[in-house]
């Protein structure tokens, strides 16, 4: 996949993250390369997929 990005000025005043999933990426700013990977060493029948767990408020 070829993806062209034209960078402009970025201004972030506030970020509030309520929860994250098991596979997440949060990025503000520039990145030349992003590589994400995941591996499970657990048998599929023992994997429990449940609801998202919210982050505790500060």
C-alpha positions in Angstrom: 0.0 0.0 0.0 1.3 3.5 -0.9 0.1 6.3 1.4 1.1 9.9 0.9 0.8 12.3 3.9 1.2 16.1 3.7 2.1 17.3 7.2 0.5 20.5 8.4 0.7 22.2 11.9 -0.8 20.0 14.6 -2.1 21.5 17.9 -3.5 19.2 20.6 -4.9 20.8 23.7 -6.3 17.8 25.6 -6.6 14.1 25.1 -8.9 11.9 27.2 -8.7 8.1 26.7 -11.6 6.2 28.2 -10.4 2.7 27.5 -8.1 0.7 25.2 -8.6 -2.6 23.3 -6.3 -5.5 23.2 -4.6 -4.1 20.1 -4.3 -0.3 20.1 -2.2 2.5 18.7 -2.5 6.1 19.8 -0.2 8.6 17.9 0.0 12.3 17.8 2.8 13.6 15.6 5.0 12.2 12.9 6.1 8.6 12.3 8.2 7.3 9.4 7.3 3.7 9.9 4.7 2.0 12.1 4.9 -1.8 12.6 2.4 -3.6 14.7 2.5 -7.3 15.5 0.8 -9.6 17.9 1.3 -13.3 18.9 -0.6 -15.6 21.2 1.1 -18.7 22.8 -2.2 -19.7 24.4 -4.5 -22.4 22.8 -7.5 -20.7 21.1 -10.0 -22.5 23.4 -8.6 -20.9 26.5 -8.8 -17.3 25.1 -11.5 -15.3 26.7 -12.8 -12.3 24.9 -14.8 -10.0 27.1 -15.9 -6.4 27.2 -13.4 -3.5 27.2 -12.1 -2.5 30.6 -12.2 1.3 31.1 -9.1 3.0 32.5 -9.6 4.3 36.1 -10.2 8.0 36.3 -7.5 10.1 37.8 
